């Protein structure tokens, strides 16, 4: 079974090099979604972020937005 890494807002902020307030006010519920990227254990107020889906989606979005220029012989140039 794969391990799941749960972390607090402060721990996530430290790992991503963001301010905890920025995560709470701007990323939570717009980019980081409840049930996918974070949970509220036992239906309480405290939030625990799940690192694996955050890392997956962060990398996926980064690769998808990378501009690519098609080349004549079938390759691509990351521009």
PyMOL Python script that loads the backbone (N, CA, C, O; Angstrom):
from pymol import cmd

cmd.read_pdbstr("""\
ATOM      1  N   UNK A   1       0.838  -1.181   0.000  1.00  0.00           N
ATOM      2  CA  UNK A   1       0.000   0.000   0.000  1.00  0.00           C
ATOM      3  C   UNK A   1       0.888   1.251   0.000  1.00  0.00           C
ATOM      4  O   UNK A   1       1.866   1.329   0.743  1.00  0.00           O
ATOM      5  N   UNK A   2       0.542   2.200  -0.821  1.00  0.00           N
ATOM      6  CA  UNK A   2       1.332   3.427  -0.918  1.00  0.00           C
ATOM      7  C   UNK A   2       1.127   4.288   0.326  1.00  0.00           C
ATOM      8  O   UNK A   2       0.018   4.385   0.852  1.00  0.00           O
ATOM      9  N   UNK A   3       2.189   4.896   0.778  1.00  0.00           N
ATOM     10  CA  UNK A   3       2.091   5.768   1.946  1.00  0.00           C
ATOM     11  C   UNK A   3       1.552   7.119   1.541  1.00  0.00           C
ATOM     12  O   UNK A   3       1.812   7.602   0.439  1.00  0.00           O
ATOM     13  N   UNK A   4       0.801   7.724   2.437  1.00  0.00           N
ATOM     14  CA  UNK A   4       0.251   9.050   2.219  1.00  0.00           C
ATOM     15  C   UNK A   4       0.904   9.998   3.206  1.00  0.00           C
ATOM     16  O   UNK A   4       1.015   9.691   4.394  1.00  0.00           O
ATOM     17  N   UNK A   5       1.335  11.147   2.715  1.00  0.00           N
ATOM     18  CA  UNK A   5       2.002  12.128   3.552  1.00  0.00           C
ATOM     19  C   UNK A   5       1.041  13.266   3.848  1.00  0.00           C
ATOM     20  O   UNK A   5       0.688  14.046   2.963  1.00  0.00           O
ATOM     21  N   UNK A   6       0.621  13.350   5.107  1.00  0.00           N
ATOM     22  CA  UNK A   6      -0.255  14.427   5.555  1.00  0.00           C
ATOM     23  C   UNK A   6       0.588  15.517   6.188  1.00  0.00           C
ATOM     24  O   UNK A   6       1.542  15.223   6.909  1.00  0.00           O
ATOM     25  N   UNK A   7       0.248  16.778   5.927  1.00  0.00           N
ATOM     26  CA  UNK A   7       1.016  17.868   6.516  1.00  0.00           C
ATOM     27  C   UNK A   7       0.123  19.061   6.815  1.00  0.00           C
ATOM     28  O   UNK A   7      -0.919  19.259   6.189  1.00  0.00           O
ATOM     29  N   UNK A   8       0.556  19.839   7.777  1.00  0.00           N
ATOM     30  CA  UNK A   8      -0.172  21.049   8.158  1.00  0.00           C
ATOM     31  C   UNK A   8       0.117  22.157   7.139  1.00  0.00           C
ATOM     32  O   UNK A   8       0.966  21.997   6.262  1.00  0.00           O
ATOM     33  N   UNK A   9      -0.582  23.255   7.260  1.00  0.00           N
ATOM     34  CA  UNK A   9      -0.355  24.395   6.375  1.00  0.00           C
ATOM     35  C   UNK A   9       1.074  24.901   6.493  1.00  0.00           C
ATOM     36  O   UNK A   9       1.700  25.223   5.483  1.00  0.00           O
ATOM     37  N   UNK A  10       1.595  24.976   7.703  1.00  0.00           N
ATOM     38  CA  UNK A  10       2.968  25.449   7.905  1.00  0.00           C
ATOM     39  C   UNK A  10       3.991  24.510   7.262  1.00  0.00           C
ATOM     40  O   UNK A  10       4.963  24.968   6.661  1.00  0.00           O
ATOM     41  N   UNK A  11       3.775  23.212   7.385  1.00  0.00           N
ATOM     42  CA  UNK A  11       4.688  22.245   6.775  1.00  0.00           C
ATOM     43  C   UNK A  11       4.639  22.325   5.246  1.00  0.00           C
ATOM     44  O   UNK A  11       5.673  22.261   4.582  1.00  0.00           O
ATOM     45  N   UNK A  12       3.431  22.466   4.695  1.00  0.00           N
ATOM     46  CA  UNK A  12       3.290  22.604   3.248  1.00  0.00           C
ATOM     47  C   UNK A  12       3.959  23.894   2.768  1.00  0.00           C
ATOM     48  O   UNK A  12       4.652  23.898   1.751  1.00  0.00           O
ATOM     49  N   UNK A  13       3.750  24.977   3.496  1.00  0.00           N
ATOM     50  CA  UNK A  13       4.354  26.260   3.141  1.00  0.00           C
ATOM     51  C   UNK A  13       5.875  26.154   3.129  1.00  0.00           C
ATOM     52  O   UNK A  13       6.532  26.701   2.243  1.00  0.00           O
ATOM     53  N   UNK A  14       6.421  25.467   4.087  1.00  0.00           N
ATOM     54  CA  UNK A  14       7.870  25.288   4.151  1.00  0.00           C
ATOM     55  C   UNK A  14       8.373  24.483   2.955  1.00  0.00           C
ATOM     56  O   UNK A  14       9.413  24.806   2.381  1.00  0.00           O
ATOM     57  N   UNK A  15       7.649  23.453   2.586  1.00  0.00           N
ATOM     58  CA  UNK A  15       8.065  22.603   1.472  1.00  0.00           C
ATOM     59  C   UNK A  15       7.948  23.326   0.131  1.00  0.00           C
ATOM     60  O   UNK A  15       8.785  23.137  -0.751  1.00  0.00           O
ATOM     61  N   UNK A  16       6.907  24.155  -0.026  1.00  0.00           N
ATOM     62  CA  UNK A  16       6.689  24.855  -1.291  1.00  0.00           C
ATOM     63  C   UNK A  16       7.348  26.237  -1.341  1.00  0.00           C
ATOM     64  O   UNK A  16       7.368  26.877  -2.392  1.00  0.00           O
ATOM     65  N   UNK A  17       7.881  26.692  -0.219  1.00  0.00           N
ATOM     66  CA  UNK A  17       8.480  28.026  -0.103  1.00  0.00           C
ATOM     67  C   UNK A  17       7.457  29.131  -0.357  1.00  0.00           C
ATOM     68  O   UNK A  17       7.743  30.123  -1.028  1.00  0.00           O
ATOM     69  N   UNK A  18       6.259  28.935   0.194  1.00  0.00           N
ATOM     70  CA  UNK A  18       5.197  29.937   0.176  1.00  0.00           C
ATOM     71  C   UNK A  18       4.902  30.352   1.607  1.00  0.00           C
ATOM     72  O   UNK A  18       5.260  29.652   2.554  1.00  0.00           O
ATOM     73  N   UNK A  19       4.258  31.476   1.753  1.00  0.00           N
ATOM     74  CA  UNK A  19       3.793  31.912   3.060  1.00  0.00           C
ATOM     75  C   UNK A  19       2.525  31.126   3.408  1.00  0.00           C
ATOM     76  O   UNK A  19       1.671  30.949   2.539  1.00  0.00           O
ATOM     77  N   UNK A  20       2.372  30.647   4.657  1.00  0.00           N
ATOM     78  CA  UNK A  20       1.169  29.897   5.037  1.00  0.00           C
ATOM     79  C   UNK A  20      -0.116  30.686   4.781  1.00  0.00           C
ATOM     80  O   UNK A  20      -1.143  30.113   4.418  1.00  0.00           O
ATOM     81  N   UNK A  21      -0.051  31.979   4.971  1.00  0.00           N
ATOM     82  CA  UNK A  21      -1.232  32.817   4.743  1.00  0.00           C
ATOM     83  C   UNK A  21      -1.651  32.794   3.269  1.00  0.00           C
ATOM     84  O   UNK A  21      -2.845  32.779   2.970  1.00  0.00           O
ATOM     85  N   UNK A  22      -0.686  32.791   2.350  1.00  0.00           N
ATOM     86  CA  UNK A  22      -0.978  32.724   0.923  1.00  0.00           C
ATOM     87  C   UNK A  22      -1.684  31.414   0.577  1.00  0.00           C
ATOM     88  O   UNK A  22      -2.618  31.400  -0.225  1.00  0.00           O
ATOM     89  N   UNK A  23      -1.237  30.319   1.181  1.00  0.00           N
ATOM     90  CA  UNK A  23      -1.873  29.020   0.947  1.00  0.00           C
ATOM     91  C   UNK A  23      -3.308  29.051   1.440  1.00  0.00           C
ATOM     92  O   UNK A  23      -4.218  28.636   0.723  1.00  0.00           O
ATOM     93  N   UNK A  24      -3.524  29.540   2.659  1.00  0.00           N
ATOM     94  CA  UNK A  24      -4.878  29.577   3.235  1.00  0.00           C
ATOM     95  C   UNK A  24      -5.821  30.494   2.465  1.00  0.00           C
ATOM     96  O   UNK A  24      -6.986  30.151   2.261  1.00  0.00           O
ATOM     97  N   UNK A  25      -5.331  31.656   2.034  1.00  0.00           N
ATOM     98  CA  UNK A  25      -6.214  32.664   1.450  1.00  0.00           C
ATOM     99  C   UNK A  25      -6.361  32.566  -0.065  1.00  0.00           C
ATOM    100  O   UNK A  25      -7.413  32.923  -0.594  1.00  0.00           O
ATOM    101  N   UNK A  26      -5.340  32.094  -0.778  1.00  0.00           N
ATOM    102  CA  UNK A  26      -5.396  32.124  -2.236  1.00  0.00           C
ATOM    103  C   UNK A  26      -5.405  30.743  -2.896  1.00  0.00           C
ATOM    104  O   UNK A  26      -6.096  30.552  -3.897  1.00  0.00           O
ATOM    105  N   UNK A  27      -4.663  29.790  -2.366  1.00  0.00           N
ATOM    106  CA  UNK A  27      -4.581  28.484  -3.009  1.00  0.00           C
ATOM    107  C   UNK A  27      -5.694  27.529  -2.568  1.00  0.00           C
ATOM    108  O   UNK A  27      -6.240  26.784  -3.381  1.00  0.00           O
ATOM    109  N   UNK A  28      -6.024  27.561  -1.277  1.00  0.00           N
ATOM    110  CA  UNK A  28      -7.048  26.662  -0.758  1.00  0.00           C
ATOM    111  C   UNK A  28      -8.396  26.998  -1.381  1.00  0.00           C
ATOM    112  O   UNK A  28      -8.811  28.157  -1.398  1.00  0.00           O
ATOM    113  N   UNK A  29      -9.064  25.994  -1.883  1.00  0.00           N
ATOM    114  CA  UNK A  29     -10.383  26.074  -2.515  1.00  0.00           C
ATOM    115  C   UNK A  29     -10.375  26.707  -3.904  1.00  0.00           C
ATOM    116  O   UNK A  29     -11.438  26.842  -4.509  1.00  0.00           O
ATOM    117  N   UNK A  30      -9.217  27.100  -4.428  1.00  0.00           N
ATOM    118  CA  UNK A  30      -9.163  27.518  -5.827  1.00  0.00           C
ATOM    119  C   UNK A  30      -8.264  26.554  -6.606  1.00  0.00           C
ATOM    120  O   UNK A  30      -8.644  26.070  -7.672  1.00  0.00           O
ATOM    121  N   UNK A  31      -7.085  26.282  -6.076  1.00  0.00           N
ATOM    122  CA  UNK A  31      -6.159  25.340  -6.694  1.00  0.00           C
ATOM    123  C   UNK A  31      -6.116  24.040  -5.894  1.00  0.00           C
ATOM    124  O   UNK A  31      -6.122  22.948  -6.462  1.00  0.00           O
ATOM    125  N   UNK A  32      -6.073  24.170  -4.585  1.00  0.00           N
ATOM    126  CA  UNK A  32      -6.051  23.011  -3.692  1.00  0.00           C
ATOM    127  C   UNK A  32      -7.480  22.727  -3.237  1.00  0.00           C
ATOM    128  O   UNK A  32      -8.094  23.542  -2.548  1.00  0.00           O
ATOM    129  N   UNK A  33      -7.999  21.574  -3.623  1.00  0.00           N
ATOM    130  CA  UNK A  33      -9.404  21.259  -3.414  1.00  0.00           C
ATOM    131  C   UNK A  33      -9.608  20.247  -2.289  1.00  0.00           C
ATOM    132  O   UNK A  33      -8.843  19.295  -2.140  1.00  0.00           O
ATOM    133  N   UNK A  34     -10.661  20.478  -1.504  1.00  0.00           N
ATOM    134  CA  UNK A  34     -10.987  19.571  -0.406  1.00  0.00           C
ATOM    135  C   UNK A  34     -11.374  18.212  -0.970  1.00  0.00           C
ATOM    136  O   UNK A  34     -12.123  18.121  -1.943  1.00  0.00           O
ATOM    137  N   UNK A  35     -10.860  17.166  -0.352  1.00  0.00           N
ATOM    138  CA  UNK A  35     -11.124  15.802  -0.789  1.00  0.00           C
ATOM    139  C   UNK A  35     -10.095  15.291  -1.781  1.00  0.00           C
ATOM    140  O   UNK A  35      -9.970  14.081  -1.973  1.00  0.00           O
ATOM    141  N   UNK A  36      -9.358  16.189  -2.413  1.00  0.00           N
ATOM    142  CA  UNK A  36      -8.298  15.805  -3.350  1.00  0.00           C
ATOM    143  C   UNK A  36      -6.939  16.182  -2.773  1.00  0.00           C
ATOM    144  O   UNK A  36      -6.051  15.340  -2.644  1.00  0.00           O
ATOM    145  N   UNK A  37      -6.789  17.454  -2.430  1.00  0.00           N
ATOM    146  CA  UNK A  37      -5.505  17.963  -1.948  1.00  0.00           C
ATOM    147  C   UNK A  37      -5.454  18.141  -0.435  1.00  0.00           C
ATOM    148  O   UNK A  37      -4.370  18.208   0.145  1.00  0.00           O
ATOM    149  N   UNK A  38      -6.608  18.218   0.202  1.00  0.00           N
ATOM    150  CA  UNK A  38      -6.618  18.327   1.657  1.00  0.00           C
ATOM    151  C   UNK A  38      -7.894  17.719   2.226  1.00  0.00           C
ATOM    152  O   UNK A  38      -8.899  17.561   1.532  1.00  0.00           O
ATOM    153  N   UNK A  39      -7.819  17.387   3.503  1.00  0.00           N
ATOM    154  CA  UNK A  39      -8.970  16.823   4.216  1.00  0.00           C
ATOM    155  C   UNK A  39      -9.149  17.561   5.543  1.00  0.00           C
ATOM    156  O   UNK A  39      -8.245  18.241   6.028  1.00  0.00           O
ATOM    157  N   UNK A  40     -10.318  17.406   6.098  1.00  0.00           N
ATOM    158  CA  UNK A  40     -10.610  17.890   7.444  1.00  0.00           C
ATOM    159  C   UNK A  40     -10.880  16.634   8.295  1.00  0.00           C
ATOM    160  O   UNK A  40     -11.995  16.113   8.299  1.00  0.00           O
ATOM    161  N   UNK A  41      -9.855  16.157   9.010  1.00  0.00           N
ATOM    162  CA  UNK A  41     -10.027  14.917   9.772  1.00  0.00           C
ATOM    163  C   UNK A  41     -11.163  15.020  10.787  1.00  0.00           C
ATOM    164  O   UNK A  41     -11.272  15.993  11.534  1.00  0.00           O
ATOM    165  N   UNK A  42     -11.988  14.005  10.792  1.00  0.00           N
ATOM    166  CA  UNK A  42     -13.101  13.888  11.736  1.00  0.00           C
ATOM    167  C   UNK A  42     -14.097  15.034  11.600  1.00  0.00           C
ATOM    168  O   UNK A  42     -14.827  15.336  12.544  1.00  0.00           O
ATOM    169  N   UNK A  43     -14.131  15.679  10.424  1.00  0.00           N
ATOM    170  CA  UNK A  43     -15.075  16.760  10.183  1.00  0.00           C
ATOM    171  C   UNK A  43     -14.804  18.013  10.989  1.00  0.00           C
ATOM    172  O   UNK A  43     -15.692  18.850  11.149  1.00  0.00           O
ATOM    173  N   UNK A  44     -13.621  18.150  11.488  1.00  0.00           N
ATOM    174  CA  UNK A  44     -13.264  19.298  12.332  1.00  0.00           C
ATOM    175  C   UNK A  44     -12.710  20.447  11.510  1.00  0.00           C
ATOM    176  O   UNK A  44     -12.689  20.398  10.280  1.00  0.00           O
ATOM    177  N   UNK A  45     -12.267  21.467  12.198  1.00  0.00           N
ATOM    178  CA  UNK A  45     -11.767  22.684  11.577  1.00  0.00           C
ATOM    179  C   UNK A  45     -10.350  22.544  11.015  1.00  0.00           C
ATOM    180  O   UNK A  45     -10.017  23.170  10.009  1.00  0.00           O
ATOM    181  N   UNK A  46      -9.525  21.734  11.655  1.00  0.00           N
ATOM    182  CA  UNK A  46      -8.130  21.568  11.245  1.00  0.00           C
ATOM    183  C   UNK A  46      -8.048  20.971   9.841  1.00  0.00           C
ATOM    184  O   UNK A  46      -8.843  20.109   9.468  1.00  0.00           O
ATOM    185  N   UNK A  47      -7.083  21.444   9.082  1.00  0.00           N
ATOM    186  CA  UNK A  47      -6.873  20.981   7.712  1.00  0.00           C
ATOM    187  C   UNK A  47      -5.543  20.246   7.638  1.00  0.00           C
ATOM    188  O   UNK A  47      -4.537  20.704   8.178  1.00  0.00           O
ATOM    189  N   UNK A  48      -5.550  19.097   6.962  1.00  0.00           N
ATOM    190  CA  UNK A  48      -4.321  18.377   6.666  1.00  0.00           C
ATOM    191  C   UNK A  48      -4.205  18.251   5.153  1.00  0.00           C
ATOM    192  O   UNK A  48      -5.107  17.737   4.493  1.00  0.00           O
ATOM    193  N   UNK A  49      -3.096  18.722   4.613  1.00  0.00           N
ATOM    194  CA  UNK A  49      -2.854  18.640   3.186  1.00  0.00           C
ATOM    195  C   UNK A  49      -2.233  17.290   2.858  1.00  0.00           C
ATOM    196  O   UNK A  49      -1.492  16.728   3.665  1.00  0.00           O
ATOM    197  N   UNK A  50      -2.536  16.771   1.670  1.00  0.00           N
ATOM    198  CA  UNK A  50      -2.018  15.481   1.212  1.00  0.00           C
ATOM    199  C   UNK A  50      -0.959  15.771   0.147  1.00  0.00           C
ATOM    200  O   UNK A  50      -1.286  16.258  -0.936  1.00  0.00           O
ATOM    201  N   UNK A  51       0.291  15.477   0.447  1.00  0.00           N
ATOM    202  CA  UNK A  51       1.398  15.882  -0.398  1.00  0.00           C
ATOM    203  C   UNK A  51       1.367  15.240  -1.794  1.00  0.00           C
ATOM    204  O   UNK A  51       1.607  15.938  -2.779  1.00  0.00           O
ATOM    205  N   UNK A  52       1.085  13.961  -1.908  1.00  0.00           N
ATOM    206  CA  UNK A  52       1.200  13.256  -3.185  1.00  0.00           C
ATOM    207  C   UNK A  52       0.323  13.864  -4.296  1.00  0.00           C
ATOM    208  O   UNK A  52       0.840  14.112  -5.386  1.00  0.00           O
ATOM    209  N   UNK A  53      -0.972  14.115  -4.071  1.00  0.00           N
ATOM    210  CA  UNK A  53      -1.758  14.746  -5.147  1.00  0.00           C
ATOM    211  C   UNK A  53      -1.338  16.193  -5.427  1.00  0.00           C
ATOM    212  O   UNK A  53      -1.460  16.663  -6.559  1.00  0.00           O
ATOM    213  N   UNK A  54      -0.849  16.897  -4.412  1.00  0.00           N
ATOM    214  CA  UNK A  54      -0.379  18.263  -4.638  1.00  0.00           C
ATOM    215  C   UNK A  54       0.838  18.235  -5.559  1.00  0.00           C
ATOM    216  O   UNK A  54       0.912  18.999  -6.521  1.00  0.00           O
ATOM    217  N   UNK A  55       1.779  17.361  -5.265  1.00  0.00           N
ATOM    218  CA  UNK A  55       2.983  17.250  -6.089  1.00  0.00           C
ATOM    219  C   UNK A  55       2.631  16.802  -7.503  1.00  0.00           C
ATOM    220  O   UNK A  55       3.159  17.346  -8.473  1.00  0.00           O
ATOM    221  N   UNK A  56       1.745  15.817  -7.631  1.00  0.00           N
ATOM    222  CA  UNK A  56       1.331  15.315  -8.947  1.00  0.00           C
ATOM    223  C   UNK A  56       0.713  16.434  -9.792  1.00  0.00           C
ATOM    224  O   UNK A  56       1.100  16.633 -10.944  1.00  0.00           O
ATOM    225  N   UNK A  57      -0.237  17.154  -9.221  1.00  0.00           N
ATOM    226  CA  UNK A  57      -0.929  18.201  -9.970  1.00  0.00           C
ATOM    227  C   UNK A  57      -0.038  19.396 -10.252  1.00  0.00           C
ATOM    228  O   UNK A  57      -0.184  20.053 -11.283  1.00  0.00           O
ATOM    229  N   UNK A  58       0.878  19.680  -9.350  1.00  0.00           N
ATOM    230  CA  UNK A  58       1.812  20.776  -9.544  1.00  0.00           C
ATOM    231  C   UNK A  58       2.717  20.473 -10.748  1.00  0.00           C
ATOM    232  O   UNK A  58       2.949  21.346 -11.584  1.00  0.00           O
ATOM    233  N   UNK A  59       3.216  19.260 -10.831  1.00  0.00           N
ATOM    234  CA  UNK A  59       4.090  18.861 -11.935  1.00  0.00           C
ATOM    235  C   UNK A  59       3.308  18.758 -13.240  1.00  0.00           C
ATOM    236  O   UNK A  59       3.803  19.168 -14.289  1.00  0.00           O
ATOM    237  N   UNK A  60       2.098  18.216 -13.187  1.00  0.00           N
ATOM    238  CA  UNK A  60       1.272  18.054 -14.381  1.00  0.00           C
ATOM    239  C   UNK A  60       0.962  19.414 -14.997  1.00  0.00           C
ATOM    240  O   UNK A  60       1.081  19.582 -16.210  1.00  0.00           O
ATOM    241  N   UNK A  61       0.576  20.362 -14.196  1.00  0.00           N
ATOM    242  CA  UNK A  61       0.253  21.697 -14.683  1.00  0.00           C
ATOM    243  C   UNK A  61       1.488  22.362 -15.264  1.00  0.00           C
ATOM    244  O   UNK A  61       1.396  23.049 -16.281  1.00  0.00           O
ATOM    245  N   UNK A  62       2.615  22.175 -14.651  1.00  0.00           N
ATOM    246  CA  UNK A  62       3.855  22.784 -15.119  1.00  0.00           C
ATOM    247  C   UNK A  62       4.217  22.262 -16.505  1.00  0.00           C
ATOM    248  O   UNK A  62       4.611  23.044 -17.370  1.00  0.00           O
ATOM    249  N   UNK A  63       4.093  20.969 -16.729  1.00  0.00           N
ATOM    250  CA  UNK A  63       4.431  20.364 -18.014  1.00  0.00           C
ATOM    251  C   UNK A  63       3.409  20.754 -19.073  1.00  0.00           C
ATOM    252  O   UNK A  63       3.787  21.030 -20.211  1.00  0.00           O
ATOM    253  N   UNK A  64       2.114  20.783 -18.726  1.00  0.00           N
ATOM    254  CA  UNK A  64       1.071  21.118 -19.687  1.00  0.00           C
ATOM    255  C   UNK A  64       1.193  22.547 -20.194  1.00  0.00           C
ATOM    256  O   UNK A  64       0.871  22.810 -21.353  1.00  0.00           O
ATOM    257  N   UNK A  65       1.642  23.467 -19.370  1.00  0.00           N
ATOM    258  CA  UNK A  65       1.712  24.861 -19.752  1.00  0.00           C
ATOM    259  C   UNK A  65       3.012  25.224 -20.457  1.00  0.00           C
ATOM    260  O   UNK A  65       3.167  26.356 -20.915  1.00  0.00           O
ATOM    261  N   UNK A  66       3.948  24.286 -20.551  1.00  0.00           N
ATOM    262  CA  UNK A  66       5.223  24.556 -21.178  1.00  0.00           C
ATOM    263  C   UNK A  66       5.003  24.722 -22.683  1.00  0.00           C
ATOM    264  O   UNK A  66       4.456  23.822 -23.322  1.00  0.00           O
ATOM    265  N   UNK A  67       5.415  25.847 -23.260  1.00  0.00           N
ATOM    266  CA  UNK A  67       5.221  26.040 -24.704  1.00  0.00           C
ATOM    267  C   UNK A  67       6.122  25.096 -25.494  1.00  0.00           C
ATOM    268  O   UNK A  67       7.296  24.920 -25.166  1.00  0.00           O
ATOM    269  N   UNK A  68       5.560  24.496 -26.535  1.00  0.00           N
ATOM    270  CA  UNK A  68       6.325  23.585 -27.377  1.00  0.00           C
ATOM    271  C   UNK A  68       6.168  24.012 -28.830  1.00  0.00           C
ATOM    272  O   UNK A  68       5.060  24.279 -29.294  1.00  0.00           O
ATOM    273  N   UNK A  69       7.284  24.072 -29.540  1.00  0.00           N
ATOM    274  CA  UNK A  69       7.296  24.470 -30.943  1.00  0.00           C
ATOM    275  C   UNK A  69       7.593  23.229 -31.767  1.00  0.00           C
ATOM    276  O   UNK A  69       8.653  22.625 -31.603  1.00  0.00           O
ATOM    277  N   UNK A  70       6.670  22.827 -32.660  1.00  0.00           N
ATOM    278  CA  UNK A  70       6.926  21.636 -33.490  1.00  0.00           C
ATOM    279  C   UNK A  70       8.043  21.886 -34.491  1.00  0.00           C
ATOM    280  O   UNK A  70       8.149  22.970 -35.066  1.00  0.00           O
ATOM    281  N   UNK A  71       8.870  20.875 -34.691  1.00  0.00           N
ATOM    282  CA  UNK A  71       9.981  20.972 -35.638  1.00  0.00           C
ATOM    283  C   UNK A  71       9.664  20.157 -36.881  1.00  0.00           C
ATOM    284  O   UNK A  71       8.796  19.285 -36.847  1.00  0.00           O
ATOM    285  N   UNK A  72      10.354  20.431 -37.969  1.00  0.00           N
ATOM    286  CA  UNK A  72      10.072  19.809 -39.266  1.00  0.00           C
ATOM    287  C   UNK A  72      10.209  18.299 -39.250  1.00  0.00           C
ATOM    288  O   UNK A  72       9.458  17.610 -39.941  1.00  0.00           O
ATOM    289  N   UNK A  73      11.141  17.770 -38.486  1.00  0.00           N
ATOM    290  CA  UNK A  73      11.375  16.327 -38.486  1.00  0.00           C
ATOM    291  C   UNK A  73      10.594  15.598 -37.400  1.00  0.00           C
ATOM    292  O   UNK A  73      10.902  14.448 -37.088  1.00  0.00           O
ATOM    293  N   UNK A  74       9.590  16.246 -36.819  1.00  0.00           N
ATOM    294  CA  UNK A  74       8.721  15.570 -35.855  1.00  0.00           C
ATOM    295  C   UNK A  74       9.049  15.812 -34.405  1.00  0.00           C
ATOM    296  O   UNK A  74       8.265  15.421 -33.540  1.00  0.00           O
ATOM    297  N   UNK A  75      10.159  16.430 -34.096  1.00  0.00           N
ATOM    298  CA  UNK A  75      10.507  16.732 -32.711  1.00  0.00           C
ATOM    299  C   UNK A  75       9.824  17.991 -32.243  1.00  0.00           C
ATOM    300  O   UNK A  75       9.062  18.611 -32.984  1.00  0.00           O
ATOM    301  N   UNK A  76      10.098  18.362 -31.021  1.00  0.00           N
ATOM    302  CA  UNK A  76       9.569  19.601 -30.484  1.00  0.00           C
ATOM    303  C   UNK A  76      10.688  20.368 -29.793  1.00  0.00           C
ATOM    304  O   UNK A  76      11.656  19.784 -29.305  1.00  0.00           O
ATOM    305  N   UNK A  77      10.537  21.667 -29.762  1.00  0.00           N
ATOM    306  CA  UNK A  77      11.473  22.535 -29.064  1.00  0.00           C
ATOM    307  C   UNK A  77      10.701  23.200 -27.931  1.00  0.00           C
ATOM    308  O   UNK A  77       9.679  23.842 -28.174  1.00  0.00           O
ATOM    309  N   UNK A  78      11.171  23.057 -26.711  1.00  0.00           N
ATOM    310  CA  UNK A  78      10.526  23.706 -25.582  1.00  0.00           C
ATOM    311  C   UNK A  78      10.962  25.162 -25.577  1.00  0.00           C
ATOM    312  O   UNK A  78      12.093  25.486 -25.212  1.00  0.00           O
ATOM    313  N   UNK A  79      10.057  26.026 -25.984  1.00  0.00           N
ATOM    314  CA  UNK A  79      10.403  27.432 -26.149  1.00  0.00           C
ATOM    315  C   UNK A  79       9.972  28.201 -25.013  1.00  0.00           C
ATOM    316  O   UNK A  79      10.178  29.414 -24.974  1.00  0.00           O
TER     317      UNK A  79
END
""", "prot")
cmd.dss("prot")
cmd.show_as("cartoon", "prot")
cmd.util.cbc("prot")
cmd.orient("prot")
